Amino acid sequence: MIEDNTILEDELYEHHRFEAGKGQAPLRVDKFLMNLVENATRNKIQKAADNGNIFVNDVPVKSNHKVKANDVVRVLMEQPPFENIIVPENIPLDIVYEDDDLLVINKPAGLVVHPGHGNYTGTLVNALAYHFENLPLNSSERPGLVHRIDKDTTGLLVIAKTDWTMSELQKQFAAKTTEREYVALVWGNVLEDEGTIESYIGRHKVDRMQMASFPDDSTGAKHAVTHYKVIERLGYITMVSCRLETGRTHQIRVHMKAIGHTLFNDERYGGNRILKGTTFTKYKQFVDNTFKVLPRQALHAKTLGFMHPIKKEFMRFETDLPTDMVQCIERWRNYSNNHEIIEEED
């Protein structure tokens, strides 16, 4: 007989789910989750374990339980995640294309894609809930979302209108058959005209708000591949095209920093400081002015291509660079054309 105060697993709501990589060395579950859950503290994780809210392979465990390769770790709570409560909001959408099955939007800077910690309203999902009814839910219970981009990244997103479209588009993203090209401004002169960055991306061990590049999946990090190509050299910064083979959180931002070329004005990863250039006061003033012109990381999702699940034809969309990036590029182009650029050894 089950007592009244017993909480069954099927009465709980999943807040987090992680699968340990095949190279995962035995690691306490509280440390494992600290590496993956944003804004987590050891105390909160241990309390969740004491309350029976942490499951490994569907079995509740204590905080000292060792996570091993291929284990599935879930955090279940009695209340649903707050971000799952979607309030429709009349937020304008820049719709590039729409039919009965899907739509493609051009997301502006500053618009968070879905509700989450600290951003429960004013997101793209709130806008979608207002403008469209009965959008399909993805695996994270977020209506319409097939993929996402960061709050201050601009550019193209495809939204599914039906369950079939959602499923088929997700398969394409998983199979790496979609086309995703970003344009970024990065610090420094990227010496190679083109190249490929391959590593594993996971939560930073110290700064929980950052992701980091790792050599393998032993920390729970996921495989990531970015192909880059120089578009234009602008003195102390470079405009590059980045083509995603995988789609990890902050992938371009982490990968470009890993090769010594942090995104211009990327505050989270240190790009909002002068990383290349001179010590002259006038140069500092110039850079500060360009930061004001482009008050965010310099990243734009320019191209998106996929096979239409119903029409069975490949669709490719492109958007112009947003005004703030264009103005920033023009200022750097003018500066590099009229000032001596002092080459530095990387």
C-alpha positions as MATLAB code, in Angstrom:
seq = 'MIEDNTILEDELYEHHRFEAGKGQAPLRVDKFLMNLVENATRNKIQKAADNGNIFVNDVPVKSNHKVKANDVVRVLMEQPPFENIIVPENIPLDIVYEDDDLLVINKPAGLVVHPGHGNYTGTLVNALAYHFENLPLNSSERPGLVHRIDKDTTGLLVIAKTDWTMSELQKQFAAKTTEREYVALVWGNVLEDEGTIESYIGRHKVDRMQMASFPDDSTGAKHAVTHYKVIERLGYITMVSCRLETGRTHQIRVHMKAIGHTLFNDERYGGNRILKGTTFTKYKQFVDNTFKVLPRQALHAKTLGFMHPIKKEFMRFETDLPTDMVQCIERWRNYSNNHEIIEEED';
ca = [
       0.000    0.000    0.000;
       1.354    3.432   -0.944;
       1.102    6.117    1.723;
      -0.428    9.489    0.872;
       2.880   11.375    1.133;
       4.678    9.157   -1.392;
       5.400   10.858   -4.735;
       5.453    8.518   -7.715;
       7.850    9.134  -10.596;
       4.981    9.520  -13.079;
       3.628   12.384  -10.928;
       6.874   14.330  -11.254;
       7.946   16.776  -13.940;
      11.278   16.499  -15.717;
      13.416   19.611  -15.285;
      16.733   18.293  -16.649;
      17.871   15.250  -18.589;
      21.476   14.379  -19.494;
      23.134   11.323  -20.988;
      26.714   10.650  -19.909;
      29.152   10.242  -22.786;
      30.760    6.942  -23.647;
      34.041    8.250  -22.237;
      32.540    9.358  -18.914;
      34.785    8.356  -15.991;
      32.929    7.519  -12.734;
      31.861   10.828  -11.170;
      29.588   11.739   -8.267;
      26.178   12.724   -9.577;
      26.246   16.088   -7.756;
      29.538   16.979   -9.482;
      28.197   15.657  -12.794;
      25.166   17.954  -12.599;
      27.278   20.918  -11.479;
      29.093   20.626  -14.811;
      25.859   20.774  -16.798;
      23.121   22.748  -15.012;
      23.319   26.520  -15.380;
      23.180   28.459  -12.088;
      23.280   25.227  -10.054;
      24.891   25.077   -6.608;
      26.238   21.976   -4.901;
      23.856   22.557   -1.982;
      20.759   22.691   -4.198;
      21.767   19.544   -6.062;
      22.453   17.646   -2.841;
      19.100   18.765   -1.427;
      17.353   17.549   -4.591;
      19.066   14.167   -4.187;
      18.081   13.967   -0.500;
      14.470   14.635   -1.555;
      14.587   11.789   -4.091;
      14.448   14.082   -7.127;
      17.581   12.860   -8.942;
      17.300    9.686  -10.986;
      20.013    7.687  -12.754;
      18.634    5.188  -15.260;
      15.184    5.755  -13.706;
      16.355    4.899  -10.170;
      16.460    7.620   -7.468;
      19.999    8.116   -6.150;
      21.865   10.041   -3.456;
      24.363   12.772   -4.239;
      27.372   10.461   -3.840;
      26.149    8.033   -6.511;
      28.749    7.580   -9.263;
      27.616    8.379  -12.812;
      29.207    6.113  -15.421;
      29.406    6.010  -19.218;
      26.023    6.100  -21.022;
      24.022    6.654  -17.807;
      20.887    8.778  -18.158;
      20.572   11.348  -15.371;
      17.282   13.149  -14.782;
      16.126   15.762  -12.282;
      12.409   15.412  -11.510;
      10.315   17.815   -9.410;
       6.725   17.936   -8.140;
       6.044   21.240   -9.909;
       6.427   21.830  -13.656;
       9.266   24.078  -14.818;
       8.042   27.665  -14.691;
       9.163   28.200  -18.275;
       6.584   25.598  -19.398;
       3.783   28.005  -18.491;
       3.494   29.989  -21.715;
       1.654   33.327  -21.668;
       0.679   34.516  -25.181;
       2.073   37.999  -25.879;
       1.505   40.285  -28.851;
       5.144   40.608  -29.899;
       5.694   41.401  -33.614;
       7.358   38.755  -35.768;
       9.477   39.366  -38.873;
       8.176   36.474  -41.001;
      10.383   35.726  -44.004;
       8.300   32.776  -45.257;
       5.133   30.979  -44.183;
       2.937   28.121  -45.379;
       0.586   25.602  -43.729;
       3.457   23.506  -42.385;
       6.153   25.895  -41.198;
       7.409   29.452  -41.081;
      10.839   31.083  -41.171;
      11.435   34.178  -39.059;
      14.230   36.731  -38.830;
      14.900   37.159  -35.110;
      16.057   40.574  -33.876;
      18.748   41.124  -31.254;
      17.492   41.104  -27.667;
      14.669   38.600  -28.209;
      15.099   35.465  -26.092;
      13.931   32.395  -27.994;
      12.206   30.513  -25.171;
      11.341   31.080  -21.486;
      14.005   30.059  -19.009;
      15.744   31.142  -15.842;
      15.184   34.897  -15.506;
      13.261   35.206  -18.808;
       9.730   33.899  -18.349;
       7.958   36.417  -20.598;
       8.747   38.505  -23.654;
      10.259   35.600  -25.594;
       9.787   34.286  -29.111;
       7.738   31.388  -27.729;
       5.366   33.856  -26.039;
       4.995   35.608  -29.409;
       4.365   32.325  -31.238;
       1.689   31.372  -28.689;
      -0.117   34.638  -29.474;
       0.098   34.495  -33.279;
      -0.448   30.741  -33.793;
      -2.664   28.093  -32.232;
      -1.822   24.463  -31.486;
       1.847   24.538  -32.456;
       3.530   21.152  -31.919;
       5.730   20.655  -28.867;
       9.358   19.642  -29.160;
      11.068   17.259  -26.714;
      11.471   20.138  -24.243;
       7.755   21.002  -24.415;
       8.464   24.217  -26.319;
       5.872   24.978  -29.018;
       7.118   25.214  -32.598;
      10.841   25.336  -31.852;
      13.047   23.131  -34.018;
      16.291   24.900  -33.085;
      17.305   28.148  -31.391;
      19.840   30.978  -31.413;
      21.098   33.139  -28.555;
      19.271   36.224  -27.274;
      21.634   38.742  -28.857;
      22.300   36.765  -32.035;
      20.154   37.873  -34.969;
      18.894   35.889  -37.928;
      16.909   32.975  -39.268;
      14.904   30.335  -37.419;
      12.482   27.751  -38.799;
       9.303   27.096  -36.788;
       7.209   23.939  -37.201;
       3.421   24.182  -37.411;
       2.601   20.461  -37.362;
       3.863   17.387  -35.514;
       5.018   15.806  -38.781;
       6.975   18.904  -39.770;
       8.536   19.104  -36.315;
       9.625   15.462  -36.454;
      10.999   15.627  -40.002;
      12.909   18.883  -39.447;
      14.406   17.559  -36.215;
      15.619   14.501  -38.124;
      17.325   16.768  -40.668;
      19.098   18.753  -37.956;
      20.205   15.514  -36.273;
      21.433   14.082  -39.599;
      23.345   17.328  -40.324;
      21.634   17.796  -43.683;
      20.474   21.349  -42.987;
      22.465   24.378  -44.104;
      23.303   26.946  -41.440;
      25.687   29.793  -42.136;
      26.475   32.608  -39.715;
      28.430   35.817  -40.227;
      30.600   36.919  -37.311;
      33.068   39.659  -36.488;
      35.966   38.335  -34.432;
      38.961   39.914  -32.754;
      42.302   39.610  -34.548;
      43.487   38.777  -38.030;
      42.427   35.201  -38.804;
      45.519   34.044  -40.671;
      44.069   30.972  -42.394;
      41.593   31.770  -45.167;
      39.458   28.851  -44.027;
      39.515   25.991  -41.577;
      37.580   23.577  -39.378;
      37.300   23.592  -35.588;
      36.395   20.274  -33.948;
      36.094   19.639  -30.222;
      33.580   18.787  -27.490;
      31.492   21.579  -25.972;
      30.117   21.488  -22.433;
      29.429   23.685  -19.411;
      32.462   25.655  -18.200;
      33.886   24.148  -14.997;
      34.140   27.497  -13.195;
      31.838   30.019  -14.910;
      28.423   28.353  -15.059;
      27.158   30.965  -17.542;
      29.754   29.947  -20.125;
      30.303   26.907  -22.278;
      33.831   25.640  -22.954;
      35.769   23.517  -25.437;
      37.066   20.119  -24.290;
      39.213   17.482  -26.038;
      36.772   14.617  -25.328;
      33.356   13.794  -23.852;
      34.600   12.703  -20.413;
      32.954   15.762  -18.802;
      29.633   15.171  -20.559;
      30.561   17.600  -23.341;
      29.105   17.018  -26.818;
      30.878   16.721  -30.156;
      30.905   19.974  -32.154;
      32.202   20.928  -35.613;
      32.414   24.450  -37.085;
      33.757   25.303  -40.553;
      34.916   28.903  -40.969;
      35.991   31.042  -43.914;
      37.358   34.589  -43.978;
      35.082   37.096  -45.738;
      37.038   40.293  -45.129;
      40.034   41.365  -43.064;
      39.387   44.656  -41.289;
      42.640   45.356  -39.503;
      42.282   44.300  -35.899;
      39.070   42.367  -36.518;
      38.013   39.866  -39.187;
      34.632   39.156  -40.749;
      34.134   35.405  -41.080;
      31.511   32.985  -42.319;
      30.836   30.082  -39.953;
      29.033   26.989  -41.199;
      27.664   24.713  -38.509;
      27.911   20.958  -38.860;
      26.524   20.526  -35.340;
      24.424   22.859  -33.223;
      25.732   23.115  -29.660;
      24.995   25.909  -27.201;
      27.243   28.922  -27.942;
      29.111   26.783  -30.489;
      30.528   29.564  -32.689;
      31.285   31.783  -29.699;
      33.194   28.973  -27.944;
      34.983   27.645  -31.032;
      36.217   31.008  -32.266;
      37.492   31.885  -28.785;
      39.221   28.491  -28.631;
      41.356   29.409  -31.660;
      42.164   32.855  -30.272;
      39.494   34.915  -32.048;
      36.771   35.841  -29.568;
      33.636   37.380  -31.074;
      33.652   41.171  -31.152;
      31.779   42.665  -28.166;
      30.818   39.238  -26.788;
      30.533   40.216  -23.135;
      30.082   36.681  -21.812;
      33.318   35.469  -23.401;
      35.445   38.579  -22.904;
      35.037   40.136  -26.339;
      33.786   43.415  -24.895;
      37.385   44.439  -24.152;
      40.085   45.571  -26.567;
      41.804   42.292  -27.443;
      43.801   43.525  -30.457;
      45.161   46.872  -31.576;
      47.152   49.758  -30.187;
      47.391   51.485  -26.821;
      46.612   54.919  -28.253;
      43.805   56.852  -26.569;
      42.183   57.646  -29.922;
      42.071   53.922  -30.756;
      40.395   53.144  -27.445;
      37.819   55.854  -28.149;
      37.238   54.413  -31.608;
      36.646   50.911  -30.237;
      34.350   52.202  -27.487;
      32.287   53.946  -30.177;
      32.028   50.748  -32.233;
      30.883   48.902  -29.098;
      28.088   51.467  -28.801;
      27.153   51.021  -32.453;
      27.018   47.229  -31.984;
      26.089   46.677  -28.309;
      26.082   42.860  -28.501;
      28.106   39.944  -29.812;
      28.686   40.332  -33.560;
      26.853   37.238  -34.797;
      24.096   36.859  -37.399;
      22.391   33.675  -38.644;
      22.471   34.670  -42.316;
      21.554   31.499  -44.217;
      19.190   28.640  -43.417;
      18.465   25.733  -45.730;
      16.419   22.539  -45.301;
      14.296   20.049  -47.192;
      10.620   20.976  -46.924;
       8.971   17.959  -45.222;
       5.834   18.141  -47.387;
       6.916   19.759  -50.650;
      10.091   17.627  -50.766;
      12.135   20.478  -52.184;
      15.223   22.081  -50.681;
      14.463   25.588  -49.438;
      17.204   28.126  -48.782;
      16.711   31.493  -47.108;
      19.094   34.421  -46.649;
      18.847   37.667  -44.719;
      20.864   40.848  -44.940;
      23.163   41.749  -42.085;
      21.347   43.860  -39.472;
      21.983   47.595  -39.396;
      24.155   47.545  -36.267;
      26.579   45.020  -37.792;
      26.693   46.917  -41.104;
      27.525   50.190  -39.344;
      30.204   48.506  -37.234;
      31.789   46.910  -40.331;
      31.806   50.240  -42.162;
      33.608   51.926  -39.272;
      36.257   49.200  -39.074;
      36.691   49.211  -42.855;
      37.276   52.961  -42.783;
      39.697   52.644  -39.870;
      41.756   49.870  -41.478;
      41.956   51.810  -44.760;
      43.220   54.967  -43.067;
      45.492   53.697  -40.293;
      48.609   51.617  -40.125;
      47.783   48.153  -38.786;
      50.518   46.796  -36.550;
      50.807   43.064  -37.147;
      51.018   40.920  -34.026;
      52.262   37.369  -33.675;
      49.501   35.037  -32.565;
];
